[in-house]
Amino acid sequence: MRSQRRSSPTSFRPGFTLLELMVAMALTVILGLIAFTGQRFMMNVIARSNERTTTRGNMSLVLDQLTKELREASTVNDNIGTNDGSPARPTYGVTLPVAGATRSLVDVLAGPPTPPLLAGQSYVFPDPSTTAVLEFFTVDDTGVKHRIRYSLALPVTSGGAYAGLATSNWVRKEWQPCCVTYRNNRWVGGAWTTEPPRIVTDQVITDFSATRVAWSNNVIQIAISAYTRNLSGEGSSLMTLVSLVTLRR
């Protein structure tokens, strides 16, 4: 009788050893971590890029609006002038800054502290704010005179409590981010209207300055600055937009 050899049903079954499974799982975890880390890095880069774009948009918006209005500033002696305090200013036009001077953040604070700030410090602005980085006057098509003021401030509640960014969210701890404010009062019935300052930017502005350049009394230099985080996530850089405005009137 021919003998027959019976093979075990599991002799040639394909499979993996425990060691092979452990190596495969380890490689899967490593590749997953690499993919996750890369994705997180790209998401952070995109977020910081959007942050820089938003900040630049805030700065450009103010600079464009300010430039258009400033070019319409009028220098006229109407025997009324500014009528808004002492010393009397009978001729109105660009009244702040004065010729040859520069005004910026430090000129509109109520006092110390000034930048660079120390740990735990914060800016203090006068309440109500009557100072301005830039003040000028225009006359509209109906002959009404407007007193326009651009300045800096911090977000506050109706009770005057700080309502802005926490220190942990400042890009540079020694420079508290501020908002640019805008006030447009009208000369009506022998007095100025009392519209309060209006915030026109997010709380991202590091400094805002206006300079009456020494070489021309009809040219004003405007500079708006903001610290933004670098795309790499390491450190920060100062973004500044500058415009030279020539007065037309």
Residue pairs with C-beta under 8 A, 6 or more apart in sequence:
16 24
44 233
45 231
45 232
45 233
48 228
48 229
48 230
48 231
48 233
49 231
51 228
51 229
52 228
52 229
52 231
52 239
54 202
54 204
55 202
55 204
55 226
55 228
55 239
56 239
56 241
58 180
58 201
58 202
58 204
58 205
58 226
59 201
59 205
59 224
59 226
59 239
59 241
60 241
61 200
61 201
62 150
62 180
62 200
62 201
62 208
62 224
63 222
63 224
63 241
63 243
65 182
65 200
66 134
66 150
66 222
66 245
67 222
67 243
67 245
69 136
69 138
69 148
70 94
70 134
70 136
70 220
70 222
70 245
70 247
71 245
71 246
71 247
71 248
72 138
72 248
72 249
73 93
73 94
73 136
73 137
73 138
73 247
73 248
73 249
74 92
74 93
74 137
74 138
74 139
74 249
75 91
75 92
75 93
75 94
75 247
75 249
76 91
76 92
76 93
76 139
77 90
77 91
78 92
78 145
79 90
80 90
80 145
80 187
81 88
81 89
81 90
81 91
81 92
82 88
82 89
82 92
82 95
82 137
82 147
83 187
83 191
83 192
84 147
84 192
89 95
92 137
92 145
93 136
93 137
93 247
93 249
94 134
94 135
94 136
94 137
94 212
94 220
94 247
95 135
95 136
95 137
96 103
96 132
96 133
96 134
96 135
96 136
96 210
97 103
97 134
97 210
97 211
97 212
98 212
99 212
99 217
100 212
100 214
101 211
101 212
102 209
102 210
102 211
102 212
103 132
103 133
103 134
103 209
103 210
103 211
104 133
104 207
104 208
104 209
104 210
105 114
105 115
105 123
105 133
105 152
105 178
105 207
105 208
105 209
106 114
106 115
107 131
107 133
108 125
108 126
108 129
108 131
108 132
108 133
108 151
108 152
109 123
109 124
109 125
110 124
110 125
110 126
110 127
111 124
113 121
113 122
113 123
113 124
114 123
115 174
115 175
115 176
116 174
116 175
117 123
117 173
117 174
117 175
117 176
118 174
119 173
120 167
122 154
122 162
122 176
123 154
123 176
123 178
125 152
125 153
125 154
127 156
127 160
128 196
129 151
129 153
129 181
129 197
131 151
132 149
132 150
132 151
132 183
133 150
133 151
133 152
133 208
133 209
133 210
134 149
134 150
134 151
134 210
134 220
134 222
135 147
135 148
135 149
135 150
136 148
137 145
137 146
137 147
137 148
138 145
138 146
138 148
139 145
139 146
140 146
144 186
144 187
144 188
145 186
145 187
146 184
146 185
146 186
146 187
147 183
147 184
147 185
147 186
147 187
147 192
148 182
148 183
148 184
149 181
149 182
149 183
149 185
149 197
150 180
150 181
150 182
150 208
150 210
151 180
151 181
151 183
151 197
151 208
152 178
152 179
152 180
152 181
152 205
152 208
153 178
153 179
153 181
153 197
153 199
154 162
154 164
154 176
154 178
154 179
154 203
155 162
155 163
155 164
155 179
155 199
155 203
156 162
156 163
156 164
157 163
164 177
164 203
165 177
165 203
167 173
170 176
170 177
171 177
171 227
171 228
171 229
171 236
172 206
172 227
172 236
175 206
175 207
175 227
177 203
177 204
177 205
177 206
177 226
177 227
178 203
178 205
178 206
178 208
179 199
179 200
179 201
179 202
179 203
179 205
180 199
180 200
180 201
180 205
180 208
180 224
181 197
181 198
181 199
181 200
182 197
182 198
182 200
183 195
183 196
183 197
183 198
184 195
185 192
185 193
185 194
185 195
186 192
186 193
204 226
205 224
205 225
205 226
206 225
206 226
206 227
206 238
207 223
207 224
207 225
208 223
208 224
208 225
209 221
209 222
209 223
210 220
210 221
210 222
211 220
211 221
211 222
211 223
212 219
212 220
213 219
213 220
213 221
213 244
216 246
218 246
218 247
219 244
219 245
219 246
219 247
220 244
220 245
220 247
221 242
221 243
221 244
221 245
222 242
222 243
222 244
222 245
223 240
223 241
223 242
223 243
224 240
224 241
225 238
225 239
225 240
225 241
226 238
226 239
226 240
227 236
227 237
227 238
227 239
228 236
228 237
228 239
229 235
229 236
230 236
230 237
